[in-house]
Amino acid sequence: MTDSQDKKTTSAPTTAANQAWGGRFDEPVDDFVARFTASVQFDQRLYREDIQGSIAHAQMLCEVDVLSAEERDQIVAGLEHIGEDIGAGNFTWSIAREDVHMNIEAALTERIGSVGKKLHTGRSRNDQVATDIRLWLRHQIDDLTTLVGLLQRGIIDLAGRHNDTIMPGFTHLQTAQPVTFGHHLLAWNEMLERDYSRLIDCRERLNQCPLGAAALAGTTYPIDRQSSAEKLGFAKPSENSLDSVSDRDFAIEFCAAASILMTHLSRISEELILWTSAQFNFIYLPDRFCTGSSIMPQKKNPDVPELVRGKTGRVNGNLIALLTLMKSQPLAYNKDNQEDKEPLFDSVDTLADCLRAFADMVPAIVANKDAMYSAAKAGFSTATDLADYLVGRGIAFRDAHEIVGKSVAYGIDKAIDLSDMSLAELRQFAPEIDADVFDVLTLEGSVAARSHHGGTAPSAVAAATLRALARLENR
């Protein structure tokens, strides 16, 4: 919501019964209870979707002769003008009117008269809010998948520039085997490719229209739910009226996908934080993505990845909040569901900000090739290559493993890498070793040998980069 919209939310005393449901009550709701139970403070951000759904509903009611064409046109024009006023910040939201739906409907009646009261024929706020949230989240997913694609493109482009830049690969955060920086970057891309698919799957499942389910049992009016669904771009109307108004699976599913995506961003953040440290010095992040220290003038802190790492807990918490919200609810709608929006809104906002930050930052990463190469060479990362070489000479792998372990111990004692040992030094551990061993003990030879599909060889990484780019462009 805009600041102007927020400032125009009023908490006028409820001196009269609520016009939407007050006929049953003898006294107005207590002012505190009105504020406590109202949702307009946060659900006003659904105003576009609420107006969109109301216009479709009015058009459908006209098609089935519940509204005249003149009444439909009055309602549609009134709703469109209200939308313009809200967008311009010229609308006063009232807590006494509880939510976005009643604020808009009351404003419509004030503007066009009693015709506005006919809009709610054949529907309930229960199916109305379920429709609004689905419309809103569908649009947000479209924006988020675009951001995921922007980040993927940045990663793929960077990988293409570093398909032969050698760095250490790690297990247990210890140097394991040499890989290329491009190969490592494409591992990030695979995470995001799955995230993209999850968001698309979520969008497909949520794309059913609850409008017409009314409060819980449907309506006696001759509505055309297929027409409403088509007008709003849904694939079809939802199947069961009870489920339609009480289901929040789509919000939970989205928050689960968002949590996994944020977990991936957090893992990437952790690597970026480590790599920018003086101890690693693998990459350089431009100053615009970092901050300094108020007391230590030498500091350059990777605040963007650190904050993304921290915000992951926030999004995970929103998922737990929604799961807990729904775990004990009987069918159909309950007031508990008012609590579904803020966690969902926050997850969308947080994820969008993190993706936007990463999409800007990742393409700007500068690799320190020398530091990466030195680190890969310093950790005996070609030890497995030596073991494989010995297996090729007829030595059983377990025996080869022991031989290489002894040669590494020798290297540690002498402070030299396997590739820097002389042939005579190596042959003291296994006479089967010949001069061609140095073809596999070099970092270049090690990565080049892994040229299969999905491997880390420069040629394999170049091919994988082209495949990743093709997937991106064929969406």
C-alpha positions as CSV (number, residue, x, y, z in Angstrom):
1,M,0.0,0.0,0.0
2,T,1.1,3.6,-0.5
3,D,1.8,6.0,2.4
4,S,-1.1,8.1,1.3
5,Q,-3.5,5.2,1.4
6,D,-2.2,4.2,4.8
7,K,-2.7,7.7,6.2
8,K,-6.3,7.7,5.0
9,T,-7.3,4.7,7.1
10,T,-9.7,6.0,9.7
11,S,-11.0,4.4,12.9
12,A,-14.2,6.2,13.3
13,P,-16.4,5.0,16.2
14,T,-18.9,2.3,15.2
15,T,-22.0,4.3,16.3
16,A,-24.2,2.3,14.0
17,A,-24.5,-1.3,13.2
18,N,-22.4,-2.5,10.3
19,Q,-24.5,-2.1,7.1
20,A,-23.3,-5.5,5.8
21,W,-24.6,-7.6,8.6
22,G,-25.9,-5.3,11.3
23,G,-29.6,-6.2,11.1
24,R,-29.1,-9.1,13.6
25,F,-27.5,-7.0,16.3
26,D,-29.0,-4.7,18.9
27,E,-25.9,-2.7,19.6
28,P,-22.8,-1.6,17.7
29,V,-19.5,-3.5,18.0
30,D,-17.1,-2.2,20.6
31,D,-14.5,0.2,19.1
32,F,-11.6,-2.0,20.2
33,V,-13.3,-5.1,18.8
34,A,-13.9,-3.3,15.6
35,R,-10.2,-2.5,15.3
36,F,-9.1,-5.9,16.5
37,T,-11.3,-7.8,14.0
38,A,-10.7,-5.4,11.0
39,S,-8.4,-6.4,8.2
40,V,-8.6,-3.3,6.0
41,Q,-5.3,-2.1,7.4
42,F,-3.5,-4.7,5.4
43,D,-6.0,-6.2,2.9
44,Q,-6.5,-2.9,1.2
45,R,-3.6,-3.9,-1.1
46,L,-6.1,-6.3,-2.7
47,Y,-8.2,-3.4,-4.0
48,R,-7.3,-4.0,-7.7
49,E,-8.2,-7.6,-7.5
50,D,-11.4,-6.9,-5.5
51,I,-12.5,-4.4,-8.1
52,Q,-11.5,-6.8,-11.0
53,G,-13.6,-9.6,-9.4
54,S,-16.5,-7.3,-8.7
55,I,-16.6,-6.1,-12.3
56,A,-16.6,-9.7,-13.6
57,H,-19.3,-10.6,-11.1
58,A,-21.5,-7.7,-12.2
59,Q,-21.0,-8.6,-15.9
60,M,-22.0,-12.2,-15.2
61,L,-25.1,-11.1,-13.2
62,C,-26.2,-9.1,-16.3
63,E,-25.7,-12.1,-18.5
64,V,-28.1,-14.2,-16.4
65,D,-30.6,-11.3,-16.2
66,V,-30.1,-10.6,-12.5
67,L,-28.8,-7.1,-13.3
68,S,-30.0,-4.9,-16.2
69,A,-27.4,-3.6,-18.7
70,E,-27.9,-0.1,-17.2
71,E,-27.3,-1.4,-13.7
72,R,-24.2,-3.3,-14.8
73,D,-22.8,-0.2,-16.5
74,Q,-23.4,2.0,-13.5
75,I,-21.7,-0.6,-11.2
76,V,-18.7,-1.1,-13.6
77,A,-18.2,2.7,-14.1
78,G,-18.5,3.3,-10.3
79,L,-15.9,0.5,-9.5
80,E,-13.5,1.8,-12.1
81,H,-13.7,5.3,-10.7
82,I,-13.1,4.0,-7.2
83,G,-10.0,2.1,-8.4
84,E,-8.7,5.3,-9.9
85,D,-9.2,7.2,-6.7
86,I,-7.5,4.5,-4.6
87,G,-4.6,4.4,-7.0
88,A,-4.2,8.2,-6.8
89,G,-4.4,8.1,-2.9
90,N,-7.8,9.9,-2.9
91,F,-9.7,7.3,-1.0
92,T,-10.4,7.1,2.8
93,W,-10.3,3.6,4.2
94,S,-12.6,3.0,7.2
95,I,-11.9,0.4,9.9
96,A,-15.6,0.5,10.8
97,R,-16.2,-1.1,7.4
98,E,-13.8,-3.9,8.3
99,D,-12.2,-4.9,5.1
100,V,-11.3,-4.0,1.5
101,H,-14.6,-5.5,0.3
102,M,-17.0,-3.5,2.4
103,N,-15.0,-0.3,2.0
104,I,-15.3,-0.6,-1.8
105,E,-18.9,-1.7,-1.8
106,A,-20.0,1.1,0.6
107,A,-18.2,3.7,-1.5
108,L,-19.9,2.3,-4.6
109,T,-23.3,2.7,-3.0
110,E,-22.5,6.2,-1.8
111,R,-21.6,7.1,-5.4
112,I,-24.3,5.4,-7.5
113,G,-27.1,4.9,-5.0
114,S,-29.0,1.7,-4.2
115,V,-27.9,0.0,-7.4
116,G,-24.6,-0.5,-5.7
117,K,-26.3,-2.7,-3.1
118,K,-27.2,-5.2,-5.9
119,L,-23.5,-6.0,-6.6
120,H,-23.3,-8.5,-3.7
121,T,-26.2,-10.7,-5.1
122,G,-25.1,-14.3,-5.4
123,R,-21.8,-14.0,-3.6
124,S,-20.3,-13.7,-0.1
125,R,-17.2,-12.1,1.3
126,N,-16.0,-15.7,1.7
127,D,-15.8,-16.5,-2.0
128,Q,-14.9,-12.9,-2.7
129,V,-11.7,-12.9,-0.6
130,A,-10.7,-16.4,-1.8
131,T,-11.0,-15.0,-5.4
132,D,-9.1,-11.8,-4.6
133,I,-6.1,-13.6,-3.0
134,R,-5.8,-16.1,-5.9
135,L,-5.9,-13.2,-8.4
136,W,-3.3,-11.3,-6.5
137,L,-1.0,-14.2,-5.9
138,R,-1.2,-15.3,-9.6
139,H,0.0,-11.9,-10.6
140,Q,2.8,-11.9,-8.0
141,I,4.0,-15.3,-9.2
142,D,4.2,-14.0,-12.7
143,D,6.4,-11.1,-11.4
144,L,8.5,-13.5,-9.3
145,T,9.2,-16.0,-12.1
146,T,10.4,-13.0,-14.2
147,L,12.8,-12.1,-11.4
148,V,14.0,-15.7,-11.1
149,G,14.7,-15.7,-14.8
150,L,16.7,-12.4,-14.6
151,L,18.8,-13.9,-11.8
152,Q,19.3,-17.1,-13.8
153,R,20.4,-15.2,-16.9
154,G,23.0,-13.3,-14.8
155,I,24.3,-16.6,-13.4
156,I,24.4,-18.3,-16.8
157,D,26.2,-15.3,-18.4
158,L,28.8,-15.3,-15.6
159,A,29.3,-19.0,-15.9
160,G,29.9,-18.7,-19.6
161,R,32.8,-16.3,-18.9
162,H,34.4,-18.7,-16.4
163,N,34.0,-22.2,-17.9
164,D,37.8,-22.6,-17.5
165,T,38.4,-20.7,-14.3
166,I,39.7,-23.3,-11.8
167,M,38.7,-23.2,-8.2
168,P,38.6,-25.8,-5.4
169,G,35.4,-27.8,-5.0
170,F,34.5,-28.5,-1.4
171,T,33.0,-31.1,0.8
172,H,32.7,-30.5,4.5
173,L,34.1,-27.0,3.6
174,Q,37.4,-28.8,3.0
175,T,39.2,-28.8,-0.4
176,A,38.0,-31.9,-2.2
177,Q,38.5,-31.8,-6.0
178,P,39.2,-29.0,-8.5
179,V,36.2,-27.7,-10.4
180,T,35.6,-24.7,-12.6
181,F,33.9,-21.5,-11.4
182,G,31.5,-21.8,-14.2
183,H,30.5,-25.3,-13.1
184,H,29.9,-24.1,-9.6
185,L,27.7,-21.2,-10.9
186,L,25.6,-23.6,-12.9
187,A,24.9,-25.6,-9.8
188,W,23.2,-22.4,-8.5
189,N,21.3,-22.2,-11.7
190,E,20.0,-25.7,-11.3
191,M,18.6,-24.8,-7.8
192,L,16.8,-21.9,-9.4
193,E,15.5,-23.9,-12.3
194,R,13.7,-26.2,-9.8
195,D,12.4,-23.1,-7.9
196,Y,11.0,-21.7,-11.1
197,S,9.2,-25.0,-11.8
198,R,7.7,-25.1,-8.3
199,L,6.3,-21.5,-8.8
200,I,4.8,-22.5,-12.1
201,D,3.2,-25.6,-10.6
202,C,1.8,-23.5,-7.7
203,R,0.3,-21.1,-10.2
204,E,-1.3,-23.8,-12.2
205,R,-3.0,-25.3,-9.1
206,L,-4.2,-22.0,-7.7
207,N,-5.7,-20.9,-11.1
208,Q,-9.3,-22.0,-10.2
209,C,-12.1,-19.5,-9.5
210,P,-13.9,-19.7,-6.2
211,L,-16.4,-17.0,-7.2
212,G,-19.9,-18.3,-6.9
213,A,-19.3,-20.6,-4.0
214,A,-20.8,-17.8,-1.9
215,A,-20.7,-18.3,1.9
216,L,-20.2,-22.1,1.7
217,A,-23.1,-23.8,-0.1
218,G,-23.3,-21.9,-3.4
219,T,-26.3,-19.7,-4.3
220,T,-29.9,-20.0,-5.5
221,Y,-29.4,-17.4,-8.2
222,P,-28.9,-18.7,-11.7
223,I,-25.2,-17.7,-11.8
224,D,-22.7,-18.8,-14.5
225,R,-19.5,-19.7,-12.8
226,Q,-17.8,-20.7,-16.0
227,S,-18.4,-17.2,-17.3
228,S,-17.0,-15.6,-14.2
229,A,-13.9,-17.8,-14.3
230,E,-13.2,-17.0,-18.0
231,K,-13.6,-13.2,-17.4
232,L,-10.9,-13.4,-14.6
233,G,-8.5,-15.5,-16.6
234,F,-8.9,-18.7,-14.5
235,A,-8.6,-22.1,-16.0
236,K,-11.9,-23.2,-14.6
237,P,-14.3,-22.7,-11.6
238,S,-13.4,-24.6,-8.4
239,E,-15.3,-27.8,-7.9
240,N,-16.7,-27.7,-4.4
241,S,-18.2,-24.7,-2.6
242,L,-17.1,-25.8,0.9
243,D,-13.6,-26.3,-0.2
244,S,-13.6,-23.2,-2.4
245,V,-14.1,-20.8,0.5
246,S,-11.9,-22.6,3.1
247,D,-9.0,-23.7,1.1
248,R,-5.7,-22.0,1.6
249,D,-3.4,-24.7,0.2
250,F,-2.4,-22.4,-2.6
251,A,-1.0,-19.9,-0.1
252,I,0.8,-22.6,1.9
253,E,2.2,-24.1,-1.3
254,F,3.5,-20.8,-2.4
255,C,5.1,-20.1,0.9
256,A,6.7,-23.5,0.8
257,A,8.1,-22.8,-2.6
258,A,9.3,-19.4,-1.4
259,S,11.0,-21.0,1.6
260,I,12.9,-23.4,-0.6
261,L,13.9,-20.6,-3.0
262,M,15.0,-18.5,0.0
263,T,17.0,-21.4,1.3
264,H,18.8,-21.6,-2.0
265,L,19.5,-17.9,-1.9
266,S,20.8,-18.3,1.6
267,R,23.2,-21.1,0.6
268,I,24.4,-18.9,-2.2
269,S,24.7,-16.0,0.2
270,E,26.9,-18.1,2.5
271,E,29.3,-18.9,-0.2
272,L,29.5,-15.3,-1.3
273,I,30.1,-14.2,2.2
274,L,32.9,-16.7,2.6
275,W,34.4,-16.0,-0.8
276,T,34.6,-12.2,-0.2
277,S,36.5,-12.7,3.1
278,A,40.3,-12.1,3.3
279,Q,40.7,-15.8,4.1
280,F,39.2,-16.9,0.8
281,N,39.5,-13.7,-1.4
282,F,37.9,-15.6,-4.3
283,I,35.6,-12.8,-5.5
284,Y,35.1,-9.1,-5.5
285,L,31.7,-7.5,-4.9
286,P,31.3,-3.9,-6.1
287,D,31.0,-1.3,-3.4
288,R,27.4,-0.6,-4.1
289,F,26.4,-4.0,-2.7
290,C,28.5,-3.5,0.5
291,T,28.7,-1.3,3.6
292,G,31.5,-0.2,5.9
293,S,32.1,-0.2,9.6
294,S,31.5,2.8,11.9
295,I,34.6,2.0,13.9
296,M,36.9,-0.1,11.6
297,P,37.8,1.9,8.5
298,Q,39.2,-1.1,6.6
299,K,36.0,-3.1,6.7
300,K,33.9,-3.8,3.6
301,N,30.9,-5.9,4.7
302,P,28.8,-8.1,2.2
303,D,25.6,-6.8,3.7
304,V,23.3,-7.8,0.7
305,P,24.0,-11.5,0.9
306,E,24.1,-11.4,4.7
307,L,20.6,-9.8,4.8
308,V,19.3,-12.3,2.3
309,R,20.6,-15.1,4.5
310,G,18.8,-13.5,7.5
311,K,15.5,-13.0,5.7
312,T,15.3,-16.7,4.9
313,G,14.3,-17.3,8.5
314,R,11.5,-14.7,8.1
315,V,10.0,-16.5,5.1
316,N,10.4,-19.9,6.8
317,G,8.5,-18.5,9.7
318,N,5.7,-17.3,7.5
319,L,5.3,-20.9,6.2
320,I,5.0,-22.2,9.7
321,A,2.5,-19.5,10.6
322,L,0.2,-20.5,7.7
323,L,0.5,-24.3,8.4
324,T,-0.3,-23.6,12.1
325,L,-3.2,-21.3,11.1
326,M,-4.9,-24.1,9.0
327,K,-4.1,-27.2,11.0
328,S,-7.3,-27.3,13.2
329,Q,-9.9,-25.5,11.2
330,P,-13.1,-27.2,10.4
331,L,-14.9,-26.6,7.1
332,A,-15.8,-24.0,5.9
333,Y,-14.6,-20.4,6.4
334,N,-13.5,-19.2,9.9
335,K,-12.3,-15.8,11.0
336,D,-8.9,-17.4,11.6
337,N,-8.3,-17.1,7.9
338,Q,-8.0,-13.3,8.2
339,E,-4.5,-14.2,9.4
340,D,-3.6,-15.7,6.1
341,K,-2.8,-12.5,4.3
342,E,0.0,-10.8,6.2
343,P,2.4,-13.9,6.2
344,L,1.6,-14.3,2.5
345,F,2.1,-10.7,1.6
346,D,5.4,-10.6,3.6
347,S,6.7,-13.7,1.9
348,V,6.0,-12.2,-1.6
349,D,7.5,-8.9,-0.7
350,T,10.6,-10.4,0.9
351,L,11.2,-12.8,-1.9
352,A,10.8,-10.2,-4.5
353,D,13.3,-7.8,-2.8
354,C,15.9,-10.6,-2.4
355,L,15.6,-11.8,-6.0
356,R,15.9,-8.2,-7.2
357,A,19.0,-7.6,-5.2
358,F,20.6,-10.8,-6.4
359,A,19.7,-10.2,-10.0
360,D,21.5,-6.9,-9.8
361,M,24.5,-8.2,-7.8
362,V,25.4,-11.6,-9.3
363,P,26.3,-10.3,-12.8
364,A,28.6,-7.8,-11.1
365,I,30.7,-10.4,-9.4
366,V,34.4,-10.3,-10.3
367,A,36.4,-13.5,-9.9
368,N,39.9,-13.5,-8.4
369,K,41.2,-16.3,-10.7
370,D,44.7,-16.4,-9.1
371,A,43.4,-16.8,-5.6
372,M,41.0,-19.5,-6.7
373,Y,43.7,-21.4,-8.6
374,S,46.2,-21.2,-5.7
375,A,43.5,-22.5,-3.2
376,A,42.7,-25.4,-5.5
377,K,46.4,-26.3,-5.8
378,A,47.1,-26.0,-2.1
379,G,44.6,-28.6,-0.9
380,F,45.8,-31.8,-2.7
381,S,42.7,-31.6,-4.7
382,T,44.0,-34.0,-7.4
383,A,44.5,-36.8,-4.9
384,T,41.5,-38.7,-6.3
385,D,42.9,-38.3,-9.8
386,L,46.1,-40.0,-8.6
387,A,44.0,-42.9,-7.1
388,D,42.1,-43.3,-10.4
389,Y,45.4,-43.3,-12.3
390,L,46.7,-46.2,-10.1
391,V,43.4,-48.1,-10.6
392,G,44.1,-47.8,-14.3
393,R,47.5,-49.4,-13.7
394,G,45.8,-52.5,-12.2
395,I,45.9,-51.5,-8.5
396,A,42.7,-52.2,-6.5
397,F,41.0,-48.9,-5.5
398,R,41.3,-49.5,-1.8
399,D,45.1,-50.1,-2.2
400,A,45.3,-47.1,-4.4
401,H,43.5,-45.1,-1.8
402,E,46.1,-46.0,0.9
403,I,49.0,-45.3,-1.5
404,V,47.7,-41.8,-2.3
405,G,47.0,-41.2,1.4
406,K,50.7,-41.9,2.2
407,S,51.8,-39.6,-0.7
408,V,49.6,-36.8,0.7
409,A,51.1,-37.2,4.1
410,Y,54.5,-36.9,2.5
411,G,53.4,-33.8,0.7
412,I,52.1,-32.2,3.9
413,D,55.4,-33.0,5.6
414,K,57.4,-31.5,2.8
415,A,55.0,-28.7,2.1
416,I,54.6,-29.6,-1.6
417,D,51.6,-30.5,-3.7
418,L,51.3,-33.8,-5.5
419,S,51.9,-32.1,-8.9
420,D,55.1,-30.6,-7.6
421,M,56.7,-33.9,-6.5
422,S,59.2,-35.5,-8.8
423,L,58.6,-38.7,-10.5
424,A,61.1,-40.4,-8.2
425,E,59.2,-39.1,-5.1
426,L,55.9,-40.5,-6.4
427,R,57.4,-43.8,-7.4
428,Q,58.6,-44.5,-3.9
429,F,54.9,-45.0,-3.1
430,A,54.0,-47.0,-6.2
431,P,56.5,-48.2,-8.8
432,E,53.6,-48.4,-11.3
433,I,53.7,-44.6,-11.7
434,D,55.1,-43.3,-14.9
435,A,55.8,-39.8,-16.3
436,D,52.3,-39.6,-17.8
437,V,50.9,-39.2,-14.2
438,F,51.5,-35.5,-14.5
439,D,48.8,-35.3,-17.1
440,V,46.3,-36.0,-14.4
441,L,48.0,-34.3,-11.4
442,T,47.7,-30.8,-12.8
443,L,44.5,-28.9,-12.0
444,E,43.9,-28.4,-15.8
445,G,44.3,-32.1,-16.4
446,S,42.0,-33.0,-13.6
447,V,39.1,-30.8,-14.7
448,A,39.5,-31.6,-18.4
449,A,39.2,-35.4,-17.6
450,R,35.6,-34.9,-16.4
451,S,34.2,-34.0,-19.8
452,H,31.0,-36.1,-19.5
453,H,27.5,-34.6,-19.3
454,G,27.2,-32.6,-16.1
455,G,31.0,-32.7,-15.5
456,T,33.3,-29.8,-14.6
457,A,35.5,-29.9,-17.7
458,P,35.5,-26.5,-19.6
459,S,34.0,-28.2,-22.6
460,A,31.2,-29.8,-20.6
461,V,30.5,-26.4,-18.8
462,A,30.4,-24.6,-22.1
463,A,27.8,-27.1,-23.4
464,A,25.8,-26.9,-20.1
465,T,25.8,-23.1,-20.4
466,L,24.2,-23.3,-23.8
467,R,21.6,-25.8,-22.6
468,A,20.7,-23.6,-19.6
469,L,20.4,-20.6,-21.8
470,A,18.2,-22.5,-24.3
471,R,15.9,-23.6,-21.4
472,L,15.7,-20.0,-20.3
473,E,14.8,-18.6,-23.7
474,N,12.3,-21.3,-24.5
475,R,10.0,-20.5,-21.5
